[in-house]
Amino acid sequence: MKVGYKDLIYKCPYLPDFSTSAELEPTEGFIGQEKAKKAVEEALKINEKGFNVFVVGIPGTGRRSFVTSFLEKEAMKMPVPKDWVYVYNFSNPSEPKAISLDPGKGSQFKSDMQKLSEEVIESIEKIFESEDYAAKKSELEDEYMSRKTQLWEELQQKAKELGFSVQLTPTGVMSVPIYDGKPVTQEMFESLPEDVKQTFNENSRKIKHIIEGTLYKSRKLDREYKEKLKELDKYAALFTIGALFDEMRKQYESNYDVVQYLTDVENDILSNLSDLRSEESELRQLYKKRYSVNLIVDNSHTVGAPVVYERNPTYSNLAGKVEYYSRGGMLFTDFTFIKAGALHKANGGFLILEAESLLRSPYAWEYLKRALLSEEISIENLESALGFSNIVSLRPQPIPLNIKIFLIASPRLYYLMYTYDEDVRKLFRVKSEFDWELDANEENIKKYLGFISSTCCRYQLSHLDRKAVERVLWYSSRLASDRRKLSVRFGEISGLIRESCNIASQRNEKVVREEDVKKAIEQMEERVNLMQIKYDSQIKSYDLMIETTGRKIGQVNGLTVLDLADHSFGIPAKITAKVHLGKPGIVDIQREADLSGKVHSKAVLTIEGFFGERYAQYVPLSISASLSFEQVYGVVEGDSASVAEVVALISAIAKIPVNQEIAVTGSMNQHGEVQPVGGVTEKVEGFHRACKLRGLTGNQGVIIPKANLKNLILKEDVLNDIQKGLFHIWAIEYIDEAIEILTDKKAGKMTRSGTYQRGSVNDQVIKALKKAKELAEGKNLQRKKRKKK
């Protein structure tokens, strides 16, 4: 049937009475994603391992905005997670300890430890300079000096009894024999009587043992003195700092880890009093750093659970890292250089990630899976994790992980990950699928109008009048490729509204008119249609040999769509068919040249089935046919050229010319029923554009499947030419309708006798097949006669 102009006009139902969008109530929240919302709500109710969420949808449908805003509302109802700090591990410095504290206590603990370390060092300096400490130390020294003096006197007395004098020298203790009250030299010793010399020799061995015993006792006294002095120092220090630590332990008595850490700090201070008393400020600063706290998660200002969107999910941005500093050409680090990652910040709440960005970052996806499976966050630099670094690094204690991940992905990427990575099924058991369109019913229209109004309010833009709003809805339905639907690619709709408002402001208009929206749509298309312009110029110059007038045998104007992601447009394609005697069947030149997709190859086989059922019931197909998309050098995919290919074959077999002023698109099954195809709007506009470039004759148009009428949302220039009778559209349900429109002949119905109406297209096809059969049989007979001769 021929489609009238009125049937092609876009009408938006359920529009309320309003003059501008300012009169419409702004919509809060998101529109038409109830299915996705329900999935997220169910996921939040499940606290079991593995119930993370894959948010799947095409870009521009508001996936990230919806998830972020929804989670922020839900997070407000949840408890604030704990703070986390890393502190020095006194038993194993290479493995800093992780300690959790109540929200807000982390920063307080860090501040308290800083004050405590300063007070402790200051108190230690004071106590060891006090008179009381000096008096006790002096008393201890006097005691041990007295005991050492007594030891020396006893040694002197024993030596004297043995006839020796004991002297202290720089090299040790020396014993000298005494004879007649005088020291004996070596010469004098030789002149002494033998019995005297023998006595001195015997006593010399005795005095040597006595000296060694005295020295041992003296060293023991020295050690005892040092131990007593240390005890005195510890007692003095403990007397001073004990109260400070007791007060702090009482403050954090509910946290066992903190209390244990404070005890470790106190013991370390008492063990290193000599260093802390050092006059070297650098050494004291080193100890202050040791007793400091590295606060890596601070929830003191967090309300509810955290919601973190990590734009750049690299390995270190997720897991955290250990940084280094250089000094003297060497790299150094300590626990204060541990930095938190997104998992630390979102722990106890929600983390939102883009799947594509995550997969582009080396090892980030593998680390995330490992963290979710082990339920803990381990900080290890990437080069160390991969074994590429020999630098000695820290291995901070892991932190327990309690988080729900929301991974945003396109449908294609989701299915790839789901198919090829089995961990996806274990860890992301919930799929929140975003629709790309919604029904244009009364409720949704009201919400959509509210979205338009809220966009103007949010960005403080001029409001749209009624006609401008209708044009925005027209564009939305065009994006959805269905006049009964509206697109939920709100990013693109918002961009159109803002650009329209900008155009209106340039004209000093306070209200956005329909022409402003049209202008914005034109500008948006002009920025991306360079390839379309190039094809149009080739059509105009006949470099693309498309016929828009006249009649041709075995040639039909098909329609294709070139999708460049940011812009789609239709291009006419010349489809030709040739037949000849030979092996029966259809040769698809595209398929033979490996330029055919699987769906297109299936369509050709469907055409073979249709021809066999319709024409080969009584007459065998004794011809060979070839089909080709002329001047098409890329892969041909899809079955939308089935109708055009059938007409081209029928024309070639029956030698019936086909009208080149009409293009056709449509899929077909083996029964001859015409099925809907995609991109019908772009295809119609593509052929209209080609005809307009060559010159409209008033007889040109496009045949489309009747089922695609709902998808036809045409631009005004096409509609105007249709209204003027310069361009036409036919909607068909069966192949015979296309045959009749393109050949101006009756297709012909099958009679009771199994033949077709005389003079019809189908009748001419049967006659041509019979003639081909006779010719084939005649040639075979001639071959047999030649063989007999």
HUJO-V923640 format. One record per residue. N is the residue number from 1. BURIAL is + if it has 16 or more other C-alpha atoms within 10 Angstrom, else -. D_FIRST is the distance of its C-alpha to the first C-alpha in whole Angstrom. Layout:
n->N burial->BURIAL d_first->D_FIRST
n->N burial->BURIAL d_first->D_FIRST
This chain:
n->1 burial->- d_first->0
n->2 burial->- d_first->4
n->3 burial->+ d_first->6
n->4 burial->- d_first->9
n->5 burial->+ d_first->13
n->6 burial->- d_first->14
n->7 burial->- d_first->12
n->8 burial->+ d_first->13
n->9 burial->- d_first->17
n->10 burial->+ d_first->19
n->11 burial->- d_first->21
n->12 burial->+ d_first->24
n->13 burial->- d_first->25
n->14 burial->- d_first->29
n->15 burial->- d_first->30
n->16 burial->- d_first->34
n->17 burial->- d_first->36
n->18 burial->- d_first->37
n->19 burial->- d_first->38
n->20 burial->+ d_first->39
n->21 burial->+ d_first->39
n->22 burial->+ d_first->43
n->23 burial->- d_first->42
n->24 burial->+ d_first->41
n->25 burial->- d_first->43
n->26 burial->+ d_first->43
n->27 burial->+ d_first->42
n->28 burial->- d_first->45
n->29 burial->- d_first->44
n->30 burial->+ d_first->41
n->31 burial->+ d_first->37
n->32 burial->+ d_first->35
n->33 burial->+ d_first->38
n->34 burial->- d_first->39
n->35 burial->- d_first->39
n->36 burial->+ d_first->41
n->37 burial->+ d_first->43
n->38 burial->- d_first->44
n->39 burial->+ d_first->45
n->40 burial->+ d_first->47
n->41 burial->- d_first->49
n->42 burial->- d_first->49
n->43 burial->+ d_first->51
n->44 burial->+ d_first->53
n->45 burial->- d_first->55
n->46 burial->- d_first->56
n->47 burial->- d_first->59
n->48 burial->- d_first->59
n->49 burial->+ d_first->59
n->50 burial->+ d_first->56
n->51 burial->+ d_first->53
n->52 burial->+ d_first->52
n->53 burial->+ d_first->49
n->54 burial->+ d_first->46
n->55 burial->+ d_first->44
n->56 burial->+ d_first->41
n->57 burial->+ d_first->38
n->58 burial->+ d_first->36
n->59 burial->+ d_first->38
n->60 burial->+ d_first->37
n->61 burial->+ d_first->37
n->62 burial->+ d_first->40
n->63 burial->+ d_first->42
n->64 burial->+ d_first->45
n->65 burial->- d_first->45
n->66 burial->+ d_first->44
n->67 burial->+ d_first->47
n->68 burial->+ d_first->50
n->69 burial->- d_first->49
n->70 burial->+ d_first->49
n->71 burial->+ d_first->52
n->72 burial->+ d_first->54
n->73 burial->- d_first->54
n->74 burial->- d_first->55
n->75 burial->+ d_first->57
n->76 burial->- d_first->59
n->77 burial->- d_first->60
n->78 burial->- d_first->61
n->79 burial->- d_first->65
n->80 burial->+ d_first->66
n->81 burial->+ d_first->67
n->82 burial->+ d_first->70
n->83 burial->+ d_first->72
n->84 burial->+ d_first->73
n->85 burial->+ d_first->76
n->86 burial->+ d_first->77
n->87 burial->+ d_first->81
n->88 burial->+ d_first->84
n->89 burial->+ d_first->85
n->90 burial->+ d_first->89
n->91 burial->- d_first->89
n->92 burial->- d_first->86
n->93 burial->+ d_first->85
n->94 burial->+ d_first->82
n->95 burial->+ d_first->80
n->96 burial->+ d_first->80
n->97 burial->+ d_first->80
n->98 burial->+ d_first->77
n->99 burial->+ d_first->77
n->100 burial->+ d_first->75
n->101 burial->+ d_first->76
n->102 burial->- d_first->74
n->103 burial->+ d_first->72
n->104 burial->+ d_first->74
n->105 burial->+ d_first->77
n->106 burial->+ d_first->76
n->107 burial->+ d_first->77
n->108 burial->- d_first->80
n->109 burial->+ d_first->81
n->110 burial->+ d_first->81
n->111 burial->- d_first->83
n->112 burial->- d_first->85
n->113 burial->+ d_first->86
n->114 burial->+ d_first->86
n->115 burial->- d_first->89
n->116 burial->+ d_first->91
n->117 burial->+ d_first->91
n->118 burial->+ d_first->93
n->119 burial->- d_first->95
n->120 burial->+ d_first->96
n->121 burial->+ d_first->97
n->122 burial->- d_first->99
n->123 burial->- d_first->101
n->124 burial->+ d_first->102
n->125 burial->+ d_first->103
n->126 burial->- d_first->105
n->127 burial->+ d_first->106
n->128 burial->+ d_first->108
n->129 burial->- d_first->109
n->130 burial->- d_first->111
n->131 burial->- d_first->115
n->132 burial->- d_first->114
n->133 burial->+ d_first->113
n->134 burial->- d_first->115
n->135 burial->- d_first->118
n->136 burial->- d_first->117
n->137 burial->+ d_first->116
n->138 burial->- d_first->119
n->139 burial->- d_first->121
n->140 burial->+ d_first->119
n->141 burial->+ d_first->120
n->142 burial->- d_first->124
n->143 burial->- d_first->124
n->144 burial->+ d_first->122
n->145 burial->- d_first->125
n->146 burial->- d_first->128
n->147 burial->- d_first->127
n->148 burial->+ d_first->126
n->149 burial->- d_first->130
n->150 burial->- d_first->131
n->151 burial->+ d_first->130
n->152 burial->+ d_first->132
n->153 burial->- d_first->135
n->154 burial->- d_first->135
n->155 burial->+ d_first->134
n->156 burial->+ d_first->137
n->157 burial->- d_first->139
n->158 burial->+ d_first->139
n->159 burial->+ d_first->139
n->160 burial->- d_first->142
n->161 burial->- d_first->144
n->162 burial->+ d_first->143
n->163 burial->+ d_first->144
n->164 burial->+ d_first->141
n->165 burial->+ d_first->140
n->166 burial->+ d_first->136
n->167 burial->- d_first->134
n->168 burial->- d_first->131
n->169 burial->- d_first->129
n->170 burial->- d_first->126
n->171 burial->- d_first->126
n->172 burial->- d_first->126
n->173 burial->- d_first->130
n->174 burial->- d_first->133
n->175 burial->+ d_first->136
n->176 burial->+ d_first->139
n->177 burial->+ d_first->143
n->178 burial->+ d_first->146
n->179 burial->+ d_first->149
n->180 burial->- d_first->152
n->181 burial->- d_first->150
n->182 burial->- d_first->148
n->183 burial->- d_first->145
n->184 burial->+ d_first->146
n->185 burial->- d_first->144
n->186 burial->- d_first->144
n->187 burial->- d_first->147
n->188 burial->- d_first->149
n->189 burial->+ d_first->147
n->190 burial->- d_first->149
n->191 burial->- d_first->152
n->192 burial->- d_first->152
n->193 burial->- d_first->154
n->194 burial->- d_first->152
n->195 burial->- d_first->152
n->196 burial->- d_first->150
n->197 burial->- d_first->148
n->198 burial->- d_first->147
n->199 burial->- d_first->147
n->200 burial->+ d_first->144
n->201 burial->- d_first->142
n->202 burial->- d_first->142
n->203 burial->+ d_first->141
n->204 burial->+ d_first->139
n->205 burial->- d_first->136
n->206 burial->- d_first->137
n->207 burial->+ d_first->136
n->208 burial->- d_first->133
n->209 burial->- d_first->131
n->210 burial->+ d_first->132
n->211 burial->+ d_first->130
n->212 burial->- d_first->127
n->213 burial->- d_first->127
n->214 burial->+ d_first->128
n->215 burial->+ d_first->125
n->216 burial->- d_first->123
n->217 burial->- d_first->124
n->218 burial->+ d_first->123
n->219 burial->- d_first->120
n->220 burial->- d_first->119
n->221 burial->+ d_first->120
n->222 burial->- d_first->118
n->223 burial->- d_first->115
n->224 burial->- d_first->116
n->225 burial->+ d_first->116
n->226 burial->- d_first->113
n->227 burial->- d_first->111
n->228 burial->- d_first->113
n->229 burial->+ d_first->112
n->230 burial->+ d_first->108
n->231 burial->- d_first->109
n->232 burial->+ d_first->110
n->233 burial->+ d_first->107
n->234 burial->+ d_first->105
n->235 burial->- d_first->107
n->236 burial->+ d_first->107
n->237 burial->+ d_first->103
n->238 burial->+ d_first->102
n->239 burial->- d_first->104
n->240 burial->+ d_first->102
n->241 burial->+ d_first->99
n->242 burial->- d_first->99
n->243 burial->- d_first->98
n->244 burial->+ d_first->95
n->245 burial->+ d_first->94
n->246 burial->- d_first->95
n->247 burial->- d_first->93
n->248 burial->+ d_first->90
n->249 burial->+ d_first->90
n->250 burial->- d_first->90
n->251 burial->- d_first->87
n->252 burial->+ d_first->85
n->253 burial->- d_first->87
n->254 burial->- d_first->83
n->255 burial->- d_first->82
n->256 burial->- d_first->84
n->257 burial->+ d_first->83
n->258 burial->+ d_first->84
n->259 burial->+ d_first->87
n->260 burial->- d_first->88
n->261 burial->+ d_first->87
n->262 burial->+ d_first->89
n->263 burial->- d_first->92
n->264 burial->+ d_first->91
n->265 burial->+ d_first->91
n->266 burial->+ d_first->94
n->267 burial->- d_first->96
n->268 burial->- d_first->95
n->269 burial->+ d_first->96
n->270 burial->+ d_first->100
n->271 burial->- d_first->99
n->272 burial->- d_first->99
n->273 burial->+ d_first->101
n->274 burial->- d_first->103
n->275 burial->- d_first->100
n->276 burial->+ d_first->99
n->277 burial->+ d_first->102
n->278 burial->- d_first->102
n->279 burial->- d_first->102
n->280 burial->- d_first->99
n->281 burial->- d_first->97
n->282 burial->- d_first->94
n->283 burial->- d_first->95
n->284 burial->+ d_first->95
n->285 burial->- d_first->91
n->286 burial->- d_first->90
n->287 burial->+ d_first->91
n->288 burial->+ d_first->90
n->289 burial->+ d_first->86
n->290 burial->+ d_first->87
n->291 burial->+ d_first->87
n->292 burial->+ d_first->84
n->293 burial->+ d_first->81
n->294 burial->+ d_first->78
n->295 burial->+ d_first->75
n->296 burial->+ d_first->72
n->297 burial->+ d_first->70
n->298 burial->+ d_first->70
n->299 burial->+ d_first->69
n->300 burial->+ d_first->71
n->301 burial->- d_first->68
n->302 burial->- d_first->65
n->303 burial->- d_first->64
n->304 burial->+ d_first->62
n->305 burial->+ d_first->61
n->306 burial->+ d_first->60
n->307 burial->+ d_first->57
n->308 burial->+ d_first->57
n->309 burial->+ d_first->54
n->310 burial->+ d_first->55
n->311 burial->- d_first->53
n->312 burial->+ d_first->55
n->313 burial->+ d_first->56
n->314 burial->+ d_first->59
n->315 burial->+ d_first->61
n->316 burial->+ d_first->64
n->317 burial->+ d_first->62
n->318 burial->+ d_first->61
n->319 burial->+ d_first->64
n->320 burial->+ d_first->67
n->321 burial->+ d_first->69
n->322 burial->+ d_first->73
n->323 burial->+ d_first->74
n->324 burial->- d_first->77
n->325 burial->- d_first->79
n->326 burial->- d_first->81
n->327 burial->- d_first->85
n->328 burial->- d_first->88
n->329 burial->- d_first->85
n->330 burial->- d_first->84
n->331 burial->- d_first->81
n->332 burial->- d_first->82
n->333 burial->+ d_first->80
n->334 burial->+ d_first->81
n->335 burial->+ d_first->79
n->336 burial->+ d_first->79
n->337 burial->+ d_first->76
n->338 burial->+ d_first->74
n->339 burial->+ d_first->71
n->340 burial->+ d_first->68
n->341 burial->+ d_first->64
n->342 burial->+ d_first->61
n->343 burial->+ d_first->62
n->344 burial->+ d_first->65
n->345 burial->+ d_first->64
n->346 burial->+ d_first->61
n->347 burial->+ d_first->63
n->348 burial->+ d_first->63
n->349 burial->+ d_first->60
n->350 burial->+ d_first->56
n->351 burial->+ d_first->55
n->352 burial->+ d_first->52
n->353 burial->+ d_first->51
n->354 burial->+ d_first->48
n->355 burial->+ d_first->48
n->356 burial->- d_first->47
n->357 burial->+ d_first->50
n->358 burial->+ d_first->52
n->359 burial->- d_first->52
n->360 burial->- d_first->52
n->361 burial->- d_first->56
n->362 burial->- d_first->58
n->363 burial->+ d_first->60
n->364 burial->+ d_first->58
n->365 burial->+ d_first->56
n->366 burial->- d_first->58
n->367 burial->+ d_first->61
n->368 burial->+ d_first->59
n->369 burial->- d_first->58
n->370 burial->- d_first->62
n->371 burial->+ d_first->63
n->372 burial->+ d_first->60
n->373 burial->- d_first->62
n->374 burial->- d_first->65
n->375 burial->+ d_first->65
n->376 burial->+ d_first->67
n->377 burial->+ d_first->67
n->378 burial->+ d_first->69
n->379 burial->+ d_first->70
n->380 burial->+ d_first->70
n->381 burial->+ d_first->70
n->382 burial->+ d_first->67
n->383 burial->- d_first->69
n->384 burial->- d_first->72
n->385 burial->- d_first->69
n->386 burial->- d_first->68
n->387 burial->- d_first->72
n->388 burial->- d_first->71
n->389 burial->- d_first->74
n->390 burial->- d_first->78
n->391 burial->- d_first->79
n->392 burial->- d_first->80
n->393 burial->+ d_first->78
n->394 burial->+ d_first->78
n->395 burial->+ d_first->76
n->396 burial->+ d_first->76
n->397 burial->+ d_first->76
n->398 burial->+ d_first->72
n->399 burial->+ d_first->71
n->400 burial->+ d_first->69
n->401 burial->+ d_first->65
n->402 burial->+ d_first->63
n->403 burial->+ d_first->60
n->404 burial->+ d_first->56
n->405 burial->+ d_first->54
n->406 burial->+ d_first->50
n->407 burial->+ d_first->49
n->408 burial->+ d_first->45
n->409 burial->+ d_first->43
n->410 burial->+ d_first->40
n->411 burial->+ d_first->38
n->412 burial->- d_first->38
n->413 burial->- d_first->42
n->414 burial->+ d_first->43
n->415 burial->- d_first->41
n->416 burial->- d_first->43
n->417 burial->+ d_first->47
n->418 burial->- d_first->46
n->419 burial->- d_first->46
n->420 burial->- d_first->48
n->421 burial->- d_first->51
n->422 burial->- d_first->52
n->423 burial->- d_first->54
n->424 burial->+ d_first->51
n->425 burial->- d_first->50
n->426 burial->- d_first->54
n->427 burial->+ d_first->54
n->428 burial->+ d_first->51
n->429 burial->- d_first->50
n->430 burial->+ d_first->47
n->431 burial->+ d_first->44
n->432 burial->+ d_first->42
n->433 burial->+ d_first->39
n->434 burial->+ d_first->37
n->435 burial->+ d_first->33
n->436 burial->+ d_first->31
n->437 burial->+ d_first->29
n->438 burial->+ d_first->29
n->439 burial->+ d_first->27
n->440 burial->+ d_first->27
n->441 burial->- d_first->28
n->442 burial->- d_first->31
n->443 burial->- d_first->34
n->444 burial->+ d_first->32
n->445 burial->+ d_first->31
n->446 burial->+ d_first->35
n->447 burial->+ d_first->36
n->448 burial->+ d_first->34
n->449 burial->+ d_first->35
n->450 burial->+ d_first->39
n->451 burial->+ d_first->39
n->452 burial->+ d_first->38
n->453 burial->+ d_first->41
n->454 burial->+ d_first->43
n->455 burial->+ d_first->42
n->456 burial->+ d_first->43
n->457 burial->- d_first->46
n->458 burial->- d_first->47
n->459 burial->- d_first->47
n->460 burial->- d_first->48
n->461 burial->+ d_first->46
n->462 burial->+ d_first->44
n->463 burial->+ d_first->42
n->464 burial->+ d_first->38
n->465 burial->+ d_first->37
n->466 burial->+ d_first->34
n->467 burial->+ d_first->31
n->468 burial->+ d_first->33
n->469 burial->+ d_first->32
n->470 burial->+ d_first->29
n->471 burial->+ d_first->28
n->472 burial->+ d_first->30
n->473 burial->+ d_first->28
n->474 burial->+ d_first->25
n->475 burial->+ d_first->27
n->476 burial->+ d_first->28
n->477 burial->+ d_first->24
n->478 burial->+ d_first->23
n->479 burial->+ d_first->26
n->480 burial->+ d_first->25
n->481 burial->+ d_first->22
n->482 burial->+ d_first->20
n->483 burial->+ d_first->20
n->484 burial->+ d_first->21
n->485 burial->+ d_first->24
n->486 burial->+ d_first->27
n->487 burial->+ d_first->29
n->488 burial->+ d_first->33
n->489 burial->+ d_first->34
n->490 burial->+ d_first->36
n->491 burial->- d_first->38
n->492 burial->+ d_first->35
n->493 burial->+ d_first->35
n->494 burial->+ d_first->38
n->495 burial->- d_first->39
n->496 burial->+ d_first->36
n->497 burial->+ d_first->38
n->498 burial->+ d_first->41
n->499 burial->+ d_first->40
n->500 burial->+ d_first->38
n->501 burial->+ d_first->41
n->502 burial->+ d_first->43
n->503 burial->+ d_first->41
n->504 burial->+ d_first->42
n->505 burial->+ d_first->46
n->506 burial->- d_first->46
n->507 burial->- d_first->45
n->508 burial->- d_first->47
n->509 burial->- d_first->45
n->510 burial->- d_first->45
n->511 burial->+ d_first->42
n->512 burial->+ d_first->39
n->513 burial->+ d_first->36
n->514 burial->+ d_first->32
n->515 burial->- d_first->33
n->516 burial->+ d_first->36
n->517 burial->+ d_first->33
n->518 burial->+ d_first->31
n->519 burial->- d_first->34
n->520 burial->+ d_first->35
n->521 burial->+ d_first->32
n->522 burial->- d_first->32
n->523 burial->- d_first->35
n->524 burial->- d_first->35
n->525 burial->- d_first->32
n->526 burial->- d_first->34
n->527 burial->- d_first->37
n->528 burial->- d_first->35
n->529 burial->- d_first->33
n->530 burial->- d_first->35
n->531 burial->- d_first->34
n->532 burial->+ d_first->30
n->533 burial->- d_first->32
n->534 burial->- d_first->34
n->535 burial->+ d_first->31
n->536 burial->+ d_first->29
n->537 burial->- d_first->33
n->538 burial->- d_first->32
n->539 burial->+ d_first->29
n->540 burial->+ d_first->30
n->541 burial->- d_first->33
n->542 burial->- d_first->31
n->543 burial->- d_first->33
n->544 burial->+ d_first->30
n->545 burial->- d_first->29
n->546 burial->+ d_first->25
n->547 burial->+ d_first->24
n->548 burial->+ d_first->21
n->549 burial->+ d_first->22
n->550 burial->- d_first->22
n->551 burial->+ d_first->22
n->552 burial->+ d_first->23
n->553 burial->+ d_first->24
n->554 burial->+ d_first->24
n->555 burial->+ d_first->23
n->556 burial->+ d_first->20
n->557 burial->+ d_first->19
n->558 burial->+ d_first->19
n->559 burial->+ d_first->19
n->560 burial->+ d_first->22
n->561 burial->+ d_first->24
n->562 burial->- d_first->28
n->563 burial->- d_first->29
n->564 burial->- d_first->33
n->565 burial->- d_first->34
n->566 burial->- d_first->34
n->567 burial->+ d_first->31
n->568 burial->+ d_first->28
n->569 burial->+ d_first->25
n->570 burial->+ d_first->23
n->571 burial->+ d_first->24
n->572 burial->+ d_first->22
n->573 burial->+ d_first->24
n->574 burial->+ d_first->24
n->575 burial->+ d_first->24
n->576 burial->+ d_first->25
n->577 burial->+ d_first->26
n->578 burial->+ d_first->29
n->579 burial->+ d_first->31
n->580 burial->- d_first->34
n->581 burial->- d_first->36
n->582 burial->- d_first->38
n->583 burial->- d_first->38
n->584 burial->- d_first->35
n->585 burial->+ d_first->32
n->586 burial->+ d_first->30
n->587 burial->+ d_first->32
n->588 burial->+ d_first->31
n->589 burial->- d_first->33
n->590 burial->+ d_first->32
n->591 burial->+ d_first->33
n->592 burial->- d_first->36
n->593 burial->- d_first->37
n->594 burial->- d_first->37
n->595 burial->+ d_first->34
n->596 burial->+ d_first->32
n->597 burial->- d_first->32
n->598 burial->- d_first->32
n->599 burial->- d_first->28
n->600 burial->+ d_first->27
n->601 burial->+ d_first->30
n->602 burial->- d_first->28
n->603 burial->+ d_first->25
n->604 burial->+ d_first->26
n->605 burial->+ d_first->28
n->606 burial->+ d_first->25
n->607 burial->+ d_first->23
n->608 burial->- d_first->27
n->609 burial->- d_first->26
n->610 burial->+ d_first->23
n->611 burial->+ d_first->24
n->612 burial->+ d_first->27
n->613 burial->- d_first->26
n->614 burial->- d_first->23
n->615 burial->+ d_first->26
n->616 burial->- d_first->29
n->617 burial->- d_first->30
n->618 burial->- d_first->32
n->619 burial->- d_first->32
n->620 burial->- d_first->33
n->621 burial->+ d_first->32
n->622 burial->+ d_first->34
n->623 burial->+ d_first->33
n->624 burial->- d_first->33
n->625 burial->+ d_first->30
n->626 burial->+ d_first->30
n->627 burial->+ d_first->28
n->628 burial->+ d_first->28
n->629 burial->+ d_first->27
n->630 burial->- d_first->29
n->631 burial->- d_first->31
n->632 burial->- d_first->31
n->633 burial->- d_first->34
n->634 burial->- d_first->34
n->635 burial->- d_first->33
n->636 burial->+ d_first->29
n->637 burial->+ d_first->28
n->638 burial->+ d_first->25
n->639 burial->+ d_first->22
n->640 burial->+ d_first->19
n->641 burial->+ d_first->20
n->642 burial->+ d_first->19
n->643 burial->+ d_first->16
n->644 burial->+ d_first->17
n->645 burial->+ d_first->21
n->646 burial->+ d_first->19
n->647 burial->+ d_first->18
n->648 burial->+ d_first->21
n->649 burial->+ d_first->23
n->650 burial->+ d_first->21
n->651 burial->+ d_first->22
n->652 burial->+ d_first->25
n->653 burial->+ d_first->26
n->654 burial->+ d_first->25
n->655 burial->+ d_first->25
n->656 burial->+ d_first->22
n->657 burial->+ d_first->21
n->658 burial->+ d_first->18
n->659 burial->+ d_first->17
n->660 burial->+ d_first->19
n->661 burial->+ d_first->17
n->662 burial->+ d_first->14
n->663 burial->+ d_first->15
n->664 burial->+ d_first->14
n->665 burial->+ d_first->15
n->666 burial->+ d_first->15
n->667 burial->+ d_first->17
n->668 burial->+ d_first->17
n->669 burial->+ d_first->20
n->670 burial->+ d_first->22
n->671 burial->- d_first->20
n->672 burial->+ d_first->17
n->673 burial->+ d_first->15
n->674 burial->+ d_first->13
n->675 burial->+ d_first->15
n->676 burial->+ d_first->16
n->677 burial->+ d_first->18
n->678 burial->+ d_first->20
n->679 burial->+ d_first->20
n->680 burial->+ d_first->17
n->681 burial->+ d_first->18
n->682 burial->+ d_first->21
n->683 burial->+ d_first->19
n->684 burial->+ d_first->16
n->685 burial->+ d_first->19
n->686 burial->+ d_first->21
n->687 burial->+ d_first->19
n->688 burial->+ d_first->19
n->689 burial->+ d_first->23
n->690 burial->+ d_first->23
n->691 burial->+ d_first->21
n->692 burial->+ d_first->23
n->693 burial->- d_first->27
n->694 burial->+ d_first->26
n->695 burial->- d_first->25
n->696 burial->+ d_first->21
n->697 burial->- d_first->20
n->698 burial->- d_first->18
n->699 burial->- d_first->15
n->700 burial->+ d_first->15
n->701 burial->+ d_first->13
n->702 burial->+ d_first->12
n->703 burial->+ d_first->9
n->704 burial->+ d_first->10
n->705 burial->+ d_first->10
n->706 burial->+ d_first->8
n->707 burial->- d_first->12
n->708 burial->+ d_first->13
n->709 burial->+ d_first->11
n->710 burial->- d_first->15
n->711 burial->+ d_first->17
n->712 burial->+ d_first->15
n->713 burial->+ d_first->18
n->714 burial->+ d_first->18
n->715 burial->- d_first->21
n->716 burial->- d_first->22
n->717 burial->- d_first->22
n->718 burial->+ d_first->19
n->719 burial->+ d_first->17
n->720 burial->- d_first->20
n->721 burial->+ d_first->18
n->722 burial->+ d_first->15
n->723 burial->- d_first->16
n->724 burial->- d_first->18
n->725 burial->- d_first->15
n->726 burial->+ d_first->17
n->727 burial->+ d_first->15
n->728 burial->+ d_first->11
n->729 burial->+ d_first->9
n->730 burial->+ d_first->5
n->731 burial->+ d_first->5
n->732 burial->+ d_first->6
n->733 burial->+ d_first->9
n->734 burial->+ d_first->11
n->735 burial->+ d_first->13
n->736 burial->+ d_first->12
n->737 burial->+ d_first->8
n->738 burial->+ d_first->10
n->739 burial->+ d_first->13
n->740 burial->+ d_first->11
n->741 burial->+ d_first->10
n->742 burial->+ d_first->13
n->743 burial->+ d_first->15
n->744 burial->- d_first->14
n->745 burial->- d_first->15
n->746 burial->+ d_first->15
n->747 burial->+ d_first->15
n->748 burial->+ d_first->17
n->749 burial->+ d_first->18
n->750 burial->- d_first->22
n->751 burial->- d_first->24
n->752 burial->- d_first->27
n->753 burial->- d_first->29
n->754 burial->- d_first->27
n->755 burial->- d_first->26
n->756 burial->+ d_first->23
n->757 burial->+ d_first->22
n->758 burial->- d_first->24
n->759 burial->- d_first->23
n->760 burial->- d_first->20
n->761 burial->+ d_first->19
n->762 burial->+ d_first->20
n->763 burial->+ d_first->23
n->764 burial->+ d_first->24
n->765 burial->+ d_first->24
n->766 burial->+ d_first->27
n->767 burial->- d_first->29
n->768 burial->+ d_first->29
n->769 burial->+ d_first->30
n->770 burial->+ d_first->33
n->771 burial->- d_first->34
n->772 burial->+ d_first->34
n->773 burial->+ d_first->36
n->774 burial->- d_first->39
n->775 burial->- d_first->39
n->776 burial->+ d_first->40
n->777 burial->- d_first->42
n->778 burial->- d_first->44
n->779 burial->- d_first->45
n->780 burial->- d_first->46
n->781 burial->- d_first->48
n->782 burial->- d_first->50
n->783 burial->- d_first->51
n->784 burial->- d_first->52
n->785 burial->- d_first->54
n->786 burial->- d_first->55
n->787 burial->- d_first->57
n->788 burial->- d_first->59
n->789 burial->- d_first->60
